[in-house]
Amino acid sequence: METLTLRRYSGSAQSGESSTASMPRAAAERKIAPMLVCEAESSPLTLLPACVVEQEYEHHTRRRMVDVRQKPSRPKRRRGRGYIRVSKRRRDMISPEIQREAIDGLAFRAEIDQVDNPIEDLGLSGRDFEERRIKDLVLAVEDHVIDVVLLWKWSRFGRNTLESLKNIQAIYDAGGDVMAATEDFDGRTSVGRLQITQMLGWAQFQSDQIGESWQSAHAYRRKMGLPHSGFQTFGYRVCFTCPPNEPGERRYKCNECRSGIMQIHPVEGKVLAEIYRRWTWENEPINQIAADLRERGFRTLGGKIITPTQLYKWMDSGFGLGWVRWRSKEKIQQDKLNIREGAKYYYRSSRPEYYDVWKVGAHKSVIDDPDERELLWLTYLAKRFDAPKTPAHHHDPKYSISGLARCTGVRMPAPDVVAPSTYCKRNAGAFTRGEAMEKKNPPLPNGDRNPRNVVFRCTHGAISKDCPGCGSVSLARVEREILAWLVEQAKGSEVVDFKIAQSQRVAVRVKDDGEKVEARLKALDADLTRLVGGYTKGIIPEKQYLEQKEEIDAEVAELNKSVETDPKKQKKKVQPVRPSRARFLGLVDEWEHMTYSRKRQLLGTVIAHIWLYPEMGGRNTPRTVIVPLWAEEKELEADPPPHPALKLAA
């Protein structure tokens, strides 16, 4: 058997001290091959010189040595996010703060880094998962954004055992974990899963008990002719002698109000009856009624201004006319089915057709005459059911530039679409600045929100992220620039007069049957206006009013039908003419006293749209360009001009 002699130097290479050892060649090759062999497909085993053997051997052994005194590397910290839920949202609730503090303590003890603030579902029941943001947590775990979901108690995750376990299992399947601060069970073990299931089952049991208690309370209230809840409404009070209760405390009940029957307010009760009569009998627009009540100083029980929507809610409930209402179990199940099919918030409407059970309540009606009350209610229902849905553009605008402000941002095409960039030119939406600014800037004397608390910006850009937007422009700033523009228009300078001379052109139309139809429609509209005025003043009897109104409506319908079917009679586009100076002077004089709704109606007669621009050059530079209604068609359809600050700089 062939042997191989290995020489190992005990000292340095210069000392020459060495030791030799003989071993079989095969054993030597196995020992030194990992360190000394130079691999080559066509060459045999090659040995290196002895000095190199020593260096390579020492380097190899040192590299493989481990210092046992060194501590092992720390494991990677997990990422987590908390979840907070409160079933009933109140002003004085403290549960979110308690949950947040417990979650922070759990994250500190378990060495978990919270990637963001906890997700909060305030005022949402734990039995339903459709409206809550549990799915966001599951998706965050699946996308490896977080590793752990942090809770205060397991009941905060949900009070539906089946749905809760499904979502928790989805988090486990994605490689995540769920932890509760006060009920720390390891869901990755069989014992931990059993304990979690028991806690979720106990949470559902508590929810079922609460639900049964409320069902009993509601059944008792229905039997006694009381409304679904004990909340006070406009025109009624529970008691006039009991002291007001503090938020979060139980209301004190004296012998007079212990029954829960609401009593008519001496002032608001008459106003509620007036609202019914004005809208039902006198056909007065709902927005005018709301504006009149605001001017007279009436507010909701919460201190907010009265809106047309609020008036409809009061009248739709029928409570002021002595009714109480609720939905049957069959109706609720059908409404939930409609929600699953896509009709979101269907069962939350306050309109009368969404309630199938009506009963005469134990409280008194604001109208004493039973015959008038019955006829008024039936007429109101007929008017509410038969009237067509009012288009959104017929509603009163909320702010003075609603629908006029447009974004000047440059829309960028999608990454997979080859197309040039274009201007956004979409309507800018209104946003409020929060409660802090509301306290700092109180509402206007007419009840409108302070313009300093409202900003306009591109809504679509914030959602679709395809537009950088025009920035946030305060309503107060836009109104200042609009007022300056109105003052300039009222001056009648030479530049403006020159534009007037260019814009005062009216398309010459052929005197055909279309003009005759248009003139007849205007005449009929004037006749109807005079007829309504005579009826409301008591000059024209009701029978004569209904007969003449029916004749006018029939003729108007026939003329409109003839215009739609005959293209020769269709209206031709007419170039708008610049209004007179008197209109601008009137706008300037009444500007400070008008409501937002009135401003918007009048601005719509002189302004086509308003371009909004980002901040440039400081707060004193303009950020709007106003396009008048009488501008040329090319200017109305053109892209936004350059920033007005660039024009001032030039």
Summary of the structure (lengths in Angstrom):
residues: 650
radius of gyration: 39.2
end to end distance: 100.2
largest distance: 137.3
contacts: 1675
relative contact order: 0.05
helix: 46%
strand: 12%
